[in-house]
Amino acid sequence: MGGRNVDLQFCSSEFSFISWLEDLNLIPLVQIFDPFYVKLVKEFYSNLRMASNNNEEFALTSTITGERIFLNARILASILHIPHTDIYVFEHKKWPEVEGFHPNHILSILYPNDPNVHPNMALTSNRLSVDHRLLHHLIVHQFLPTGGG
């Protein structure tokens, strides 16, 4: 299967989410011209498991066609080109507790036309602004593995 890419020239003139991707150094993820194999990517993610316990260094493991793949925090930091300082695992459906951070601030950015934002509200993509909806679509259809292209 061929690579995936976003027409940056078309998008950057009309939408601000391209500058967001540039600021986060994520442009290489939307400019993949190398072939990739959907079945192998799906197999990797479907077999992905946490390999570490609470008091151990963060690690993941998966298997593809019987081959075991082990990814610890140092390997992941190297692949993602990020510093290996500390790992914070986010809990599903729970906002992070960070000093000076309040979920309402993020929600008011994502849903600027909704005066009743609150941390327990249902988060739906159909109420996002155009740029945020396009970014959501890009993440779901470009970054995350899918079947059928």
C-alpha positions in Angstrom: 0.0 0.0 0.0 1.3 3.5 -0.8 2.1 6.2 1.8 -0.2 8.8 3.2 0.2 12.5 2.8 -1.6 15.8 3.2 -1.5 18.5 0.5 0.2 21.1 2.7 0.2 23.8 0.0 -3.6 23.6 -0.3 -4.3 23.3 3.5 -1.8 25.9 4.8 -3.3 28.7 2.9 -6.8 28.1 4.3 -6.5 26.3 7.7 -4.4 27.1 10.8 -4.0 23.4 11.9 -1.1 23.1 9.5 0.9 25.6 11.6 -0.1 23.6 14.7 1.5 20.5 13.1 4.6 22.5 12.2 4.9 23.8 15.8 4.7 20.2 17.1 7.1 18.9 14.4 4.4 16.5 13.2 4.7 17.3 9.5 6.7 14.2 8.8 3.7 12.1 10.0 1.4 13.6 7.3 4.1 13.4 4.6 4.6 9.6 4.5 5.4 8.5 0.9 6.9 5.2 1.9 4.8 2.1 1.6 3.3 0.6 4.7 1.3 -2.5 5.4 -2.1 -2.0 7.0 -2.4 -5.6 8.2 0.9 -5.5 10.0 0.1 -2.1 11.6 -3.3 -3.4 12.8 -1.6 -6.6 14.1 0.9 -4.4 16.1 -1.8 -2.3 17.7 -4.2 -5.2 18.4 -1.4 -7.1 20.2 0.0 -4.0 22.0 0.2 -4.6 25.8 1.6 -2.8 28.8 4.7 -4.8 29.8 5.6 -2.9 33.0 4.2 -3.0 36.5 3.6 0.0 38.7 7.1 0.3 40.1 9.0 -0.5 36.9 10.1 1.7 34.0 7.3 2.2 31.5 7.4 -0.5 28.7 5.1 -1.8 25.9 5.2 -5.1 24.1 3.6 -6.4 20.9 3.9 -9.2 18.4 3.8 -9.2 14.6 3.8 -12.5 12.7 5.1 -14.2 15.8 8.0 -11.7 16.4 8.0 -10.0 19.8 8.6 -6.2 19.8 9.7 -4.6 23.1 9.5 -0.8 23.6 10.7 0.8 26.8 10.6 4.5 27.6 14.1 5.2 26.1 13.3 3.4 22.8 10.0 5.3 22.5 11.7 8.6 23.2 14.2 7.9 20.5 11.6 6.9 18.0 9.5 10.0 18.8 12.5 12.3 19.0 11.5 13.6 22.4 13.6 13.9 25.6 13.6 10.9 27.9 12.9 12.6 31.2 9.8 11.2 32.9 6.7 9.3 31.8 3.2 10.3 32.8 0.5 7.9 32.0 -2.9 9.5 31.4 -6.0 7.6 32.7 -8.9 7.0 30.3 -11.6 9.6 30.7 -9.8 11.5 33.4 -8.3 15.0 33.1 -4.7 15.3 34.2 -4.1 17.1 37.5 -1.5 19.7 36.8 -1.0 22.9 38.8 -2.4 25.9 36.8 -4.3 23.7 34.4 -8.1 23.6 34.3 -10.1 21.5 31.7 -12.5 24.4 31.2 -9.7 26.4 29.5 -9.1 23.7 26.9 -12.8 23.0 26.4 -13.5 26.7 25.8 -10.8 26.7 23.1 -12.3 23.5 21.5 -15.9 24.6 21.9 -15.8 28.4 21.6 -19.5 28.7 20.9 -20.6 26.7 23.9 -21.0 28.9 27.1 -21.8 25.8 29.2 -18.5 23.9 28.9 -17.6 21.7 31.9 -15.1 18.8 32.4 -17.9 16.1 32.4 -19.5 17.1 29.2 -19.7 14.8 26.2 -16.9 15.5 23.8 -18.2 15.3 20.2 -16.4 16.2 17.0 -19.5 17.6 15.3 -19.4 20.7 17.7 -15.7 21.4 17.0 -14.5 24.5 15.0 -13.6 23.7 11.4 -9.8 23.7 12.1 -10.2 21.5 15.2 -12.6 19.2 13.3 -10.0 18.9 10.4 -7.3 18.2 12.9 -9.5 15.5 14.6 -10.2 14.0 11.2 -6.4 14.0 10.3 -5.5 12.2 13.6 -8.3 9.6 13.2 -7.6 8.9 9.5 -3.9 9.6 9.1 -2.1 9.0 12.5 -4.2 6.1 13.8 -4.1 2.7 12.1 -7.1 1.8 10.0 -8.1 -0.9 7.6 -8.7 -0.4 3.9 -6.6 2.7 3.4 
